[in-house]
Amino acid sequence: EGAIISPVFMLVRKDHSELAAKITEFIIGRELSEFCAQAGFPSVRPDVENGLPEGCKLSWMGWDFLKREDPMVVKDEIQRVFSEGR
């Protein structure tokens, strides 16, 4: 729950983890989380205010939905509805 709209997965070889430490700290840090929250991409960090309505919950759509629907078709439909201002 609460994943960024376009999830970022980081794979780092164990022997290179120190080399990736700065970018890892930036990606999981408060500064980027606050920037994302202000841009409408809620953060999962408890110390970042997302500006969501009281009682609002974020839910993962689930694998069953993703297996049943074409995500690109769904994305296009969401974009169309959003652009029409409904």
PyMOL Python script that loads the backbone (N, CA, C, O; Angstrom):
from pymol import cmd

cmd.read_pdbstr("""\
ATOM      1  N   GLU A   1       0.816  -1.177   0.000  1.00  0.00           N
ATOM      2  CA  GLU A   1       0.000   0.000   0.000  1.00  0.00           C
ATOM      3  C   GLU A   1       0.866   1.249   0.000  1.00  0.00           C
ATOM      4  O   GLU A   1       1.916   1.285   0.641  1.00  0.00           O
ATOM      5  N   GLY A   2       0.425   2.263  -0.715  1.00  0.00           N
ATOM      6  CA  GLY A   2       1.112   3.532  -0.702  1.00  0.00           C
ATOM      7  C   GLY A   2       2.316   3.611  -1.608  1.00  0.00           C
ATOM      8  O   GLY A   2       3.130   4.526  -1.481  1.00  0.00           O
ATOM      9  N   ALA A   3       2.446   2.658  -2.530  1.00  0.00           N
ATOM     10  CA  ALA A   3       3.594   2.701  -3.441  1.00  0.00           C
ATOM     11  C   ALA A   3       3.484   3.901  -4.365  1.00  0.00           C
ATOM     12  O   ALA A   3       2.388   4.318  -4.739  1.00  0.00           O
ATOM     13  N   ILE A   4       4.612   4.438  -4.718  1.00  0.00           N
ATOM     14  CA  ILE A   4       4.636   5.526  -5.683  1.00  0.00           C
ATOM     15  C   ILE A   4       3.987   5.021  -6.970  1.00  0.00           C
ATOM     16  O   ILE A   4       4.042   3.828  -7.268  1.00  0.00           O
ATOM     17  N   ILE A   5       3.378   5.920  -7.725  1.00  0.00           N
ATOM     18  CA  ILE A   5       2.640   5.541  -8.925  1.00  0.00           C
ATOM     19  C   ILE A   5       3.485   4.682  -9.856  1.00  0.00           C
ATOM     20  O   ILE A   5       3.017   3.648 -10.333  1.00  0.00           O
ATOM     21  N   SER A   6       4.700   5.084 -10.117  1.00  0.00           N
ATOM     22  CA  SER A   6       5.632   4.286 -10.916  1.00  0.00           C
ATOM     23  C   SER A   6       6.701   3.742  -9.979  1.00  0.00           C
ATOM     24  O   SER A   6       7.709   4.404  -9.734  1.00  0.00           O
ATOM     25  N   PRO A   7       6.486   2.540  -9.454  1.00  0.00           N
ATOM     26  CA  PRO A   7       7.433   2.013  -8.456  1.00  0.00           C
ATOM     27  C   PRO A   7       8.863   1.980  -8.972  1.00  0.00           C
ATOM     28  O   PRO A   7       9.117   1.693 -10.141  1.00  0.00           O
ATOM     29  N   VAL A   8       9.765   2.273  -8.092  1.00  0.00           N
ATOM     30  CA  VAL A   8      11.186   2.215  -8.395  1.00  0.00           C
ATOM     31  C   VAL A   8      11.751   1.019  -7.641  1.00  0.00           C
ATOM     32  O   VAL A   8      11.666   0.944  -6.415  1.00  0.00           O
ATOM     33  N   PHE A   9      12.311   0.114  -8.367  1.00  0.00           N
ATOM     34  CA  PHE A   9      12.940  -1.036  -7.752  1.00  0.00           C
ATOM     35  C   PHE A   9      14.437  -0.869  -7.883  1.00  0.00           C
ATOM     36  O   PHE A   9      14.946  -0.582  -8.966  1.00  0.00           O
ATOM     37  N   MET A  10      15.128  -1.045  -6.799  1.00  0.00           N
ATOM     38  CA  MET A  10      16.574  -0.896  -6.814  1.00  0.00           C
ATOM     39  C   MET A  10      17.219  -2.244  -6.552  1.00  0.00           C
ATOM     40  O   MET A  10      16.974  -2.880  -5.527  1.00  0.00           O
ATOM     41  N   LEU A  11      18.025  -2.659  -7.471  1.00  0.00           N
ATOM     42  CA  LEU A  11      18.825  -3.861  -7.277  1.00  0.00           C
ATOM     43  C   LEU A  11      20.273  -3.419  -7.263  1.00  0.00           C
ATOM     44  O   LEU A  11      20.753  -2.787  -8.204  1.00  0.00           O
ATOM     45  N   VAL A  12      20.957  -3.753  -6.199  1.00  0.00           N
ATOM     46  CA  VAL A  12      22.348  -3.370  -6.059  1.00  0.00           C
ATOM     47  C   VAL A  12      23.120  -4.612  -5.629  1.00  0.00           C
ATOM     48  O   VAL A  12      22.747  -5.307  -4.684  1.00  0.00           O
ATOM     49  N   ARG A  13      24.183  -4.863  -6.336  1.00  0.00           N
ATOM     50  CA  ARG A  13      25.022  -5.990  -5.945  1.00  0.00           C
ATOM     51  C   ARG A  13      25.582  -5.731  -4.555  1.00  0.00           C
ATOM     52  O   ARG A  13      25.961  -4.609  -4.218  1.00  0.00           O
ATOM     53  N   LYS A  14      25.625  -6.773  -3.771  1.00  0.00           N
ATOM     54  CA  LYS A  14      26.079  -6.640  -2.391  1.00  0.00           C
ATOM     55  C   LYS A  14      27.446  -5.977  -2.307  1.00  0.00           C
ATOM     56  O   LYS A  14      27.689  -5.167  -1.413  1.00  0.00           O
ATOM     57  N   ASP A  15      28.339  -6.315  -3.231  1.00  0.00           N
ATOM     58  CA  ASP A  15      29.690  -5.756  -3.185  1.00  0.00           C
ATOM     59  C   ASP A  15      29.750  -4.311  -3.695  1.00  0.00           C
ATOM     60  O   ASP A  15      30.817  -3.696  -3.685  1.00  0.00           O
ATOM     61  N   HIS A  16      28.598  -3.762  -4.147  1.00  0.00           N
ATOM     62  CA  HIS A  16      28.543  -2.374  -4.597  1.00  0.00           C
ATOM     63  C   HIS A  16      27.602  -1.520  -3.744  1.00  0.00           C
ATOM     64  O   HIS A  16      27.309  -0.379  -4.100  1.00  0.00           O
ATOM     65  N   SER A  17      27.134  -2.060  -2.634  1.00  0.00           N
ATOM     66  CA  SER A  17      26.147  -1.345  -1.822  1.00  0.00           C
ATOM     67  C   SER A  17      26.671  -0.010  -1.300  1.00  0.00           C
ATOM     68  O   SER A  17      25.907   0.951  -1.204  1.00  0.00           O
ATOM     69  N   GLU A  18      27.944   0.068  -0.965  1.00  0.00           N
ATOM     70  CA  GLU A  18      28.489   1.343  -0.500  1.00  0.00           C
ATOM     71  C   GLU A  18      28.509   2.383  -1.613  1.00  0.00           C
ATOM     72  O   GLU A  18      28.307   3.570  -1.358  1.00  0.00           O
ATOM     73  N   LEU A  19      28.755   1.943  -2.856  1.00  0.00           N
ATOM     74  CA  LEU A  19      28.750   2.870  -3.984  1.00  0.00           C
ATOM     75  C   LEU A  19      27.358   3.444  -4.232  1.00  0.00           C
ATOM     76  O   LEU A  19      27.220   4.579  -4.688  1.00  0.00           O
ATOM     77  N   ALA A  20      26.336   2.661  -3.934  1.00  0.00           N
ATOM     78  CA  ALA A  20      24.954   3.084  -4.180  1.00  0.00           C
ATOM     79  C   ALA A  20      24.328   3.762  -2.965  1.00  0.00           C
ATOM     80  O   ALA A  20      23.164   4.159  -3.018  1.00  0.00           O
ATOM     81  N   ALA A  21      25.070   3.899  -1.884  1.00  0.00           N
ATOM     82  CA  ALA A  21      24.502   4.411  -0.638  1.00  0.00           C
ATOM     83  C   ALA A  21      23.902   5.808  -0.786  1.00  0.00           C
ATOM     84  O   ALA A  21      22.825   6.068  -0.251  1.00  0.00           O
ATOM     85  N   LYS A  22      24.575   6.714  -1.501  1.00  0.00           N
ATOM     86  CA  LYS A  22      24.057   8.086  -1.613  1.00  0.00           C
ATOM     87  C   LYS A  22      22.724   8.128  -2.351  1.00  0.00           C
ATOM     88  O   LYS A  22      21.789   8.795  -1.907  1.00  0.00           O
ATOM     89  N   ILE A  23      22.633   7.427  -3.461  1.00  0.00           N
ATOM     90  CA  ILE A  23      21.373   7.441  -4.227  1.00  0.00           C
ATOM     91  C   ILE A  23      20.276   6.707  -3.449  1.00  0.00           C
ATOM     92  O   ILE A  23      19.111   7.103  -3.486  1.00  0.00           O
ATOM     93  N   THR A  24      20.652   5.646  -2.751  1.00  0.00           N
ATOM     94  CA  THR A  24      19.672   4.920  -1.938  1.00  0.00           C
ATOM     95  C   THR A  24      19.119   5.821  -0.844  1.00  0.00           C
ATOM     96  O   THR A  24      17.906   5.873  -0.637  1.00  0.00           O
ATOM     97  N   GLU A  25      19.988   6.522  -0.149  1.00  0.00           N
ATOM     98  CA  GLU A  25      19.548   7.427   0.914  1.00  0.00           C
ATOM     99  C   GLU A  25      18.669   8.542   0.353  1.00  0.00           C
ATOM    100  O   GLU A  25      17.707   8.954   1.002  1.00  0.00           O
ATOM    101  N   PHE A  26      18.987   9.034  -0.844  1.00  0.00           N
ATOM    102  CA  PHE A  26      18.163  10.076  -1.457  1.00  0.00           C
ATOM    103  C   PHE A  26      16.774   9.542  -1.784  1.00  0.00           C
ATOM    104  O   PHE A  26      15.773  10.199  -1.498  1.00  0.00           O
ATOM    105  N   ILE A  27      16.707   8.357  -2.381  1.00  0.00           N
ATOM    106  CA  ILE A  27      15.421   7.795  -2.802  1.00  0.00           C
ATOM    107  C   ILE A  27      14.525   7.502  -1.605  1.00  0.00           C
ATOM    108  O   ILE A  27      13.312   7.700  -1.683  1.00  0.00           O
ATOM    109  N   ILE A  28      15.098   7.033  -0.500  1.00  0.00           N
ATOM    110  CA  ILE A  28      14.272   6.715   0.673  1.00  0.00           C
ATOM    111  C   ILE A  28      14.202   7.876   1.665  1.00  0.00           C
ATOM    112  O   ILE A  28      13.542   7.773   2.699  1.00  0.00           O
ATOM    113  N   GLY A  29      14.882   8.978   1.352  1.00  0.00           N
ATOM    114  CA  GLY A  29      14.959  10.103   2.275  1.00  0.00           C
ATOM    115  C   GLY A  29      13.731  10.990   2.316  1.00  0.00           C
ATOM    116  O   GLY A  29      12.838  10.906   1.473  1.00  0.00           O
ATOM    117  N   ARG A  30      13.721  11.835   3.318  1.00  0.00           N
ATOM    118  CA  ARG A  30      12.594  12.737   3.547  1.00  0.00           C
ATOM    119  C   ARG A  30      12.440  13.764   2.421  1.00  0.00           C
ATOM    120  O   ARG A  30      11.316  14.074   2.024  1.00  0.00           O
ATOM    121  N   GLU A  31      13.544  14.293   1.906  1.00  0.00           N
ATOM    122  CA  GLU A  31      13.475  15.345   0.880  1.00  0.00           C
ATOM    123  C   GLU A  31      12.696  14.882  -0.358  1.00  0.00           C
ATOM    124  O   GLU A  31      11.794  15.583  -0.815  1.00  0.00           O
ATOM    125  N   LEU A  32      13.034  13.725  -0.894  1.00  0.00           N
ATOM    126  CA  LEU A  32      12.323  13.214  -2.072  1.00  0.00           C
ATOM    127  C   LEU A  32      10.891  12.842  -1.710  1.00  0.00           C
ATOM    128  O   LEU A  32       9.972  13.061  -2.499  1.00  0.00           O
ATOM    129  N   SER A  33      10.698  12.279  -0.515  1.00  0.00           N
ATOM    130  CA  SER A  33       9.342  11.917  -0.083  1.00  0.00           C
ATOM    131  C   SER A  33       8.442  13.140   0.000  1.00  0.00           C
ATOM    132  O   SER A  33       7.286  13.086  -0.419  1.00  0.00           O
ATOM    133  N   GLU A  34       8.956  14.244   0.535  1.00  0.00           N
ATOM    134  CA  GLU A  34       8.167  15.468   0.610  1.00  0.00           C
ATOM    135  C   GLU A  34       7.883  16.028  -0.776  1.00  0.00           C
ATOM    136  O   GLU A  34       6.776  16.497  -1.043  1.00  0.00           O
ATOM    137  N   PHE A  35       8.874  15.982  -1.657  1.00  0.00           N
ATOM    138  CA  PHE A  35       8.678  16.451  -3.032  1.00  0.00           C
ATOM    139  C   PHE A  35       7.582  15.636  -3.709  1.00  0.00           C
ATOM    140  O   PHE A  35       6.691  16.202  -4.343  1.00  0.00           O
ATOM    141  N   CYS A  36       7.640  14.315  -3.580  1.00  0.00           N
ATOM    142  CA  CYS A  36       6.625  13.455  -4.189  1.00  0.00           C
ATOM    143  C   CYS A  36       5.242  13.739  -3.611  1.00  0.00           C
ATOM    144  O   CYS A  36       4.264  13.837  -4.352  1.00  0.00           O
ATOM    145  N   ALA A  37       5.160  13.873  -2.289  1.00  0.00           N
ATOM    146  CA  ALA A  37       3.872  14.147  -1.641  1.00  0.00           C
ATOM    147  C   ALA A  37       3.272  15.452  -2.140  1.00  0.00           C
ATOM    148  O   ALA A  37       2.066  15.531  -2.375  1.00  0.00           O
ATOM    149  N   GLN A  38       4.103  16.477  -2.305  1.00  0.00           N
ATOM    150  CA  GLN A  38       3.621  17.765  -2.795  1.00  0.00           C
ATOM    151  C   GLN A  38       3.172  17.688  -4.254  1.00  0.00           C
ATOM    152  O   GLN A  38       2.371  18.505  -4.708  1.00  0.00           O
ATOM    153  N   ALA A  39       3.695  16.700  -4.984  1.00  0.00           N
ATOM    154  CA  ALA A  39       3.335  16.534  -6.391  1.00  0.00           C
ATOM    155  C   ALA A  39       2.164  15.567  -6.566  1.00  0.00           C
ATOM    156  O   ALA A  39       1.786  15.248  -7.694  1.00  0.00           O
ATOM    157  N   GLY A  40       1.590  15.099  -5.456  1.00  0.00           N
ATOM    158  CA  GLY A  40       0.433  14.212  -5.542  1.00  0.00           C
ATOM    159  C   GLY A  40       0.766  12.739  -5.528  1.00  0.00           C
ATOM    160  O   GLY A  40      -0.103  11.913  -5.805  1.00  0.00           O
ATOM    161  N   PHE A  41       2.005  12.382  -5.212  1.00  0.00           N
ATOM    162  CA  PHE A  41       2.423  10.993  -5.114  1.00  0.00           C
ATOM    163  C   PHE A  41       2.685  10.690  -3.642  1.00  0.00           C
ATOM    164  O   PHE A  41       3.791  10.930  -3.158  1.00  0.00           O
ATOM    165  N   PRO A  42       1.704  10.174  -2.927  1.00  0.00           N
ATOM    166  CA  PRO A  42       1.839   9.974  -1.484  1.00  0.00           C
ATOM    167  C   PRO A  42       3.078   9.179  -1.098  1.00  0.00           C
ATOM    168  O   PRO A  42       3.490   8.246  -1.786  1.00  0.00           O
ATOM    169  N   SER A  43       3.644   9.577   0.011  1.00  0.00           N
ATOM    170  CA  SER A  43       4.814   8.915   0.568  1.00  0.00           C
ATOM    171  C   SER A  43       4.389   7.944   1.655  1.00  0.00           C
ATOM    172  O   SER A  43       3.385   8.168   2.330  1.00  0.00           O
ATOM    173  N   VAL A  44       5.139   6.876   1.829  1.00  0.00           N
ATOM    174  CA  VAL A  44       4.847   5.930   2.908  1.00  0.00           C
ATOM    175  C   VAL A  44       5.600   6.294   4.186  1.00  0.00           C
ATOM    176  O   VAL A  44       5.451   5.624   5.208  1.00  0.00           O
ATOM    177  N   ARG A  45       6.400   7.345   4.132  1.00  0.00           N
ATOM    178  CA  ARG A  45       7.129   7.773   5.332  1.00  0.00           C
ATOM    179  C   ARG A  45       6.143   8.381   6.327  1.00  0.00           C
ATOM    180  O   ARG A  45       5.366   9.262   5.961  1.00  0.00           O
ATOM    181  N   PRO A  46       6.162   7.924   7.576  1.00  0.00           N
ATOM    182  CA  PRO A  46       5.223   8.461   8.560  1.00  0.00           C
ATOM    183  C   PRO A  46       5.507   9.910   8.939  1.00  0.00           C
ATOM    184  O   PRO A  46       4.635  10.585   9.488  1.00  0.00           O
ATOM    185  N   ASP A  47       6.716  10.398   8.654  1.00  0.00           N
ATOM    186  CA  ASP A  47       7.054  11.776   9.015  1.00  0.00           C
ATOM    187  C   ASP A  47       6.801  12.770   7.892  1.00  0.00           C
ATOM    188  O   ASP A  47       7.222  13.923   7.977  1.00  0.00           O
ATOM    189  N   VAL A  48       6.114  12.330   6.839  1.00  0.00           N
ATOM    190  CA  VAL A  48       5.798  13.213   5.706  1.00  0.00           C
ATOM    191  C   VAL A  48       4.289  13.365   5.601  1.00  0.00           C
ATOM    192  O   VAL A  48       3.558  12.375   5.563  1.00  0.00           O
ATOM    193  N   GLU A  49       3.822  14.621   5.552  1.00  0.00           N
ATOM    194  CA  GLU A  49       2.399  14.924   5.417  1.00  0.00           C
ATOM    195  C   GLU A  49       2.026  14.839   3.938  1.00  0.00           C
ATOM    196  O   GLU A  49       2.564  15.576   3.112  1.00  0.00           O
ATOM    197  N   ASN A  50       1.103  13.937   3.611  1.00  0.00           N
ATOM    198  CA  ASN A  50       0.713  13.728   2.220  1.00  0.00           C
ATOM    199  C   ASN A  50      -0.413  14.646   1.757  1.00  0.00           C
ATOM    200  O   ASN A  50      -0.658  14.760   0.556  1.00  0.00           O
ATOM    201  N   GLY A  51      -1.096  15.297   2.680  1.00  0.00           N
ATOM    202  CA  GLY A  51      -2.182  16.183   2.299  1.00  0.00           C
ATOM    203  C   GLY A  51      -3.412  15.440   1.791  1.00  0.00           C
ATOM    204  O   GLY A  51      -4.190  15.985   1.008  1.00  0.00           O
ATOM    205  N   LEU A  52      -3.587  14.206   2.232  1.00  0.00           N
ATOM    206  CA  LEU A  52      -4.748  13.420   1.818  1.00  0.00           C
ATOM    207  C   LEU A  52      -5.927  13.727   2.729  1.00  0.00           C
ATOM    208  O   LEU A  52      -5.732  14.111   3.882  1.00  0.00           O
ATOM    209  N   PRO A  53      -7.149  13.563   2.229  1.00  0.00           N
ATOM    210  CA  PRO A  53      -8.321  13.793   3.069  1.00  0.00           C
ATOM    211  C   PRO A  53      -8.303  12.867   4.291  1.00  0.00           C
ATOM    212  O   PRO A  53      -7.759  11.765   4.236  1.00  0.00           O
ATOM    213  N   GLU A  54      -8.897  13.323   5.381  1.00  0.00           N
ATOM    214  CA  GLU A  54      -8.974  12.539   6.611  1.00  0.00           C
ATOM    215  C   GLU A  54      -9.585  11.167   6.330  1.00  0.00           C
ATOM    216  O   GLU A  54     -10.617  11.068   5.666  1.00  0.00           O
ATOM    217  N   GLY A  55      -8.956  10.126   6.828  1.00  0.00           N
ATOM    218  CA  GLY A  55      -9.461   8.764   6.670  1.00  0.00           C
ATOM    219  C   GLY A  55      -9.162   8.126   5.321  1.00  0.00           C
ATOM    220  O   GLY A  55      -9.540   6.981   5.077  1.00  0.00           O
ATOM    221  N   CYS A  56      -8.491   8.856   4.450  1.00  0.00           N
ATOM    222  CA  CYS A  56      -8.165   8.329   3.125  1.00  0.00           C
ATOM    223  C   CYS A  56      -7.168   7.179   3.255  1.00  0.00           C
ATOM    224  O   CYS A  56      -6.202   7.274   4.012  1.00  0.00           O
ATOM    225  N   LYS A  57      -7.401   6.103   2.524  1.00  0.00           N
ATOM    226  CA  LYS A  57      -6.504   4.962   2.529  1.00  0.00           C
ATOM    227  C   LYS A  57      -6.060   4.677   1.102  1.00  0.00           C
ATOM    228  O   LYS A  57      -6.826   4.856   0.155  1.00  0.00           O
ATOM    229  N   LEU A  58      -4.834   4.239   0.961  1.00  0.00           N
ATOM    230  CA  LEU A  58      -4.310   3.840  -0.336  1.00  0.00           C
ATOM    231  C   LEU A  58      -4.300   2.320  -0.397  1.00  0.00           C
ATOM    232  O   LEU A  58      -3.929   1.661   0.574  1.00  0.00           O
ATOM    233  N   SER A  59      -4.697   1.773  -1.506  1.00  0.00           N
ATOM    234  CA  SER A  59      -4.747   0.317  -1.636  1.00  0.00           C
ATOM    235  C   SER A  59      -4.099  -0.121  -2.933  1.00  0.00           C
ATOM    236  O   SER A  59      -4.237   0.540  -3.962  1.00  0.00           O
ATOM    237  N   TRP A  60      -3.405  -1.220  -2.878  1.00  0.00           N
ATOM    238  CA  TRP A  60      -2.834  -1.851  -4.055  1.00  0.00           C
ATOM    239  C   TRP A  60      -3.967  -2.480  -4.838  1.00  0.00           C
ATOM    240  O   TRP A  60      -4.833  -3.133  -4.254  1.00  0.00           O
ATOM    241  N   MET A  61      -3.978  -2.296  -6.153  1.00  0.00           N
ATOM    242  CA  MET A  61      -5.075  -2.815  -6.955  1.00  0.00           C
ATOM    243  C   MET A  61      -5.096  -4.334  -7.003  1.00  0.00           C
ATOM    244  O   MET A  61      -6.149  -4.923  -7.248  1.00  0.00           O
ATOM    245  N   GLY A  62      -3.978  -4.970  -6.779  1.00  0.00           N
ATOM    246  CA  GLY A  62      -3.934  -6.426  -6.669  1.00  0.00           C
ATOM    247  C   GLY A  62      -3.585  -7.137  -7.961  1.00  0.00           C
ATOM    248  O   GLY A  62      -3.833  -6.654  -9.066  1.00  0.00           O
ATOM    249  N   TRP A  63      -2.995  -8.311  -7.767  1.00  0.00           N
ATOM    250  CA  TRP A  63      -2.544  -9.103  -8.921  1.00  0.00           C
ATOM    251  C   TRP A  63      -3.709  -9.610  -9.754  1.00  0.00           C
ATOM    252  O   TRP A  63      -3.588  -9.701 -10.976  1.00  0.00           O
ATOM    253  N   ASP A  64      -4.845  -9.946  -9.125  1.00  0.00           N
ATOM    254  CA  ASP A  64      -5.998 -10.440  -9.894  1.00  0.00           C
ATOM    255  C   ASP A  64      -6.444  -9.400 -10.911  1.00  0.00           C
ATOM    256  O   ASP A  64      -6.714  -9.732 -12.065  1.00  0.00           O
ATOM    257  N   PHE A  65      -6.521  -8.148 -10.488  1.00  0.00           N
ATOM    258  CA  PHE A  65      -6.913  -7.067 -11.400  1.00  0.00           C
ATOM    259  C   PHE A  65      -5.891  -6.941 -12.535  1.00  0.00           C
ATOM    260  O   PHE A  65      -6.260  -6.834 -13.705  1.00  0.00           O
ATOM    261  N   LEU A  66      -4.610  -6.954 -12.177  1.00  0.00           N
ATOM    262  CA  LEU A  66      -3.565  -6.792 -13.194  1.00  0.00           C
ATOM    263  C   LEU A  66      -3.535  -7.955 -14.186  1.00  0.00           C
ATOM    264  O   LEU A  66      -3.189  -7.771 -15.353  1.00  0.00           O
ATOM    265  N   LYS A  67      -3.894  -9.138 -13.726  1.00  0.00           N
ATOM    266  CA  LYS A  67      -3.944 -10.295 -14.626  1.00  0.00           C
ATOM    267  C   LYS A  67      -5.174 -10.226 -15.533  1.00  0.00           C
ATOM    268  O   LYS A  67      -5.143 -10.691 -16.672  1.00  0.00           O
ATOM    269  N   ARG A  68      -6.252  -9.642 -15.016  1.00  0.00           N
ATOM    270  CA  ARG A  68      -7.522  -9.579 -15.748  1.00  0.00           C
ATOM    271  C   ARG A  68      -7.564  -8.415 -16.735  1.00  0.00           C
ATOM    272  O   ARG A  68      -8.184  -8.534 -17.793  1.00  0.00           O
ATOM    273  N   GLU A  69      -6.926  -7.306 -16.416  1.00  0.00           N
ATOM    274  CA  GLU A  69      -7.000  -6.096 -17.225  1.00  0.00           C
ATOM    275  C   GLU A  69      -5.656  -5.774 -17.872  1.00  0.00           C
ATOM    276  O   GLU A  69      -4.606  -6.172 -17.369  1.00  0.00           O
ATOM    277  N   ASP A  70      -5.695  -5.058 -18.980  1.00  0.00           N
ATOM    278  CA  ASP A  70      -4.470  -4.577 -19.619  1.00  0.00           C
ATOM    279  C   ASP A  70      -4.124  -3.226 -18.984  1.00  0.00           C
ATOM    280  O   ASP A  70      -4.838  -2.246 -19.195  1.00  0.00           O
ATOM    281  N   PRO A  71      -3.031  -3.168 -18.206  1.00  0.00           N
ATOM    282  CA  PRO A  71      -2.700  -1.923 -17.504  1.00  0.00           C
ATOM    283  C   PRO A  71      -2.585  -0.708 -18.418  1.00  0.00           C
ATOM    284  O   PRO A  71      -2.926   0.399 -18.002  1.00  0.00           O
ATOM    285  N   MET A  72      -2.120  -0.882 -19.636  1.00  0.00           N
ATOM    286  CA  MET A  72      -1.990   0.258 -20.547  1.00  0.00           C
ATOM    287  C   MET A  72      -3.366   0.767 -20.990  1.00  0.00           C
ATOM    288  O   MET A  72      -3.550   1.973 -21.152  1.00  0.00           O
ATOM    289  N   VAL A  73      -4.317  -0.120 -21.183  1.00  0.00           N
ATOM    290  CA  VAL A  73      -5.677   0.287 -21.537  1.00  0.00           C
ATOM    291  C   VAL A  73      -6.303   1.037 -20.361  1.00  0.00           C
ATOM    292  O   VAL A  73      -6.941   2.072 -20.550  1.00  0.00           O
ATOM    293  N   VAL A  74      -6.121   0.516 -19.158  1.00  0.00           N
ATOM    294  CA  VAL A  74      -6.648   1.171 -17.960  1.00  0.00           C
ATOM    295  C   VAL A  74      -6.009   2.555 -17.800  1.00  0.00           C
ATOM    296  O   VAL A  74      -6.707   3.525 -17.507  1.00  0.00           O
ATOM    297  N   LYS A  75      -4.700   2.652 -17.989  1.00  0.00           N
ATOM    298  CA  LYS A  75      -3.993   3.931 -17.880  1.00  0.00           C
ATOM    299  C   LYS A  75      -4.553   4.935 -18.871  1.00  0.00           C
ATOM    300  O   LYS A  75      -4.799   6.088 -18.517  1.00  0.00           O
ATOM    301  N   ASP A  76      -4.756   4.506 -20.109  1.00  0.00           N
ATOM    302  CA  ASP A  76      -5.296   5.403 -21.132  1.00  0.00           C
ATOM    303  C   ASP A  76      -6.694   5.887 -20.771  1.00  0.00           C
ATOM    304  O   ASP A  76      -7.021   7.053 -20.991  1.00  0.00           O
ATOM    305  N   GLU A  77      -7.522   5.004 -20.219  1.00  0.00           N
ATOM    306  CA  GLU A  77      -8.878   5.380 -19.822  1.00  0.00           C
ATOM    307  C   GLU A  77      -8.839   6.371 -18.659  1.00  0.00           C
ATOM    308  O   GLU A  77      -9.588   7.349 -18.649  1.00  0.00           O
ATOM    309  N   ILE A  78      -7.985   6.124 -17.702  1.00  0.00           N
ATOM    310  CA  ILE A  78      -7.841   7.050 -16.577  1.00  0.00           C
ATOM    311  C   ILE A  78      -7.389   8.425 -17.078  1.00  0.00           C
ATOM    312  O   ILE A  78      -7.906   9.453 -16.641  1.00  0.00           O
ATOM    313  N   GLN A  79      -6.432   8.431 -17.987  1.00  0.00           N
ATOM    314  CA  GLN A  79      -5.954   9.699 -18.546  1.00  0.00           C
ATOM    315  C   GLN A  79      -7.068  10.428 -19.280  1.00  0.00           C
ATOM    316  O   GLN A  79      -7.196  11.646 -19.158  1.00  0.00           O
ATOM    317  N   ARG A  80      -7.874   9.694 -20.042  1.00  0.00           N
ATOM    318  CA  ARG A  80      -8.986  10.310 -20.774  1.00  0.00           C
ATOM    319  C   ARG A  80      -9.985  10.942 -19.811  1.00  0.00           C
ATOM    320  O   ARG A  80     -10.396  12.087 -19.999  1.00  0.00           O
ATOM    321  N   VAL A  81     -10.377  10.192 -18.775  1.00  0.00           N
ATOM    322  CA  VAL A  81     -11.336  10.708 -17.799  1.00  0.00           C
ATOM    323  C   VAL A  81     -10.753  11.914 -17.066  1.00  0.00           C
ATOM    324  O   VAL A  81     -11.448  12.906 -16.848  1.00  0.00           O
ATOM    325  N   PHE A  82      -9.494  11.831 -16.692  1.00  0.00           N
ATOM    326  CA  PHE A  82      -8.834  12.941 -15.996  1.00  0.00           C
ATOM    327  C   PHE A  82      -8.811  14.181 -16.875  1.00  0.00           C
ATOM    328  O   PHE A  82      -9.100  15.283 -16.409  1.00  0.00           O
ATOM    329  N   SER A  83      -8.468  14.004 -18.142  1.00  0.00           N
ATOM    330  CA  SER A  83      -8.373  15.141 -19.069  1.00  0.00           C
ATOM    331  C   SER A  83      -9.726  15.802 -19.310  1.00  0.00           C
ATOM    332  O   SER A  83      -9.803  17.006 -19.554  1.00  0.00           O
ATOM    333  N   GLU A  84     -10.790  15.007 -19.239  1.00  0.00           N
ATOM    334  CA  GLU A  84     -12.139  15.559 -19.421  1.00  0.00           C
ATOM    335  C   GLU A  84     -12.636  16.256 -18.159  1.00  0.00           C
ATOM    336  O   GLU A  84     -13.644  16.961 -18.196  1.00  0.00           O
ATOM    337  N   GLY A  85     -11.942  16.067 -17.052  1.00  0.00           N
ATOM    338  CA  GLY A  85     -12.298  16.744 -15.809  1.00  0.00           C
ATOM    339  C   GLY A  85     -13.496  16.153 -15.108  1.00  0.00           C
ATOM    340  O   GLY A  85     -14.186  16.855 -14.370  1.00  0.00           O
ATOM    341  N   ARG A  86     -13.758  14.883 -15.321  1.00  0.00           N
ATOM    342  CA  ARG A  86     -14.886  14.241 -14.635  1.00  0.00           C
ATOM    343  C   ARG A  86     -14.566  13.927 -13.210  1.00  0.00           C
ATOM    344  O   ARG A  86     -15.408  13.385 -12.493  1.00  0.00           O
TER     345      ARG A  86
END
""", "prot")
cmd.dss("prot")
cmd.show_as("cartoon", "prot")
cmd.util.cbc("prot")
cmd.orient("prot")
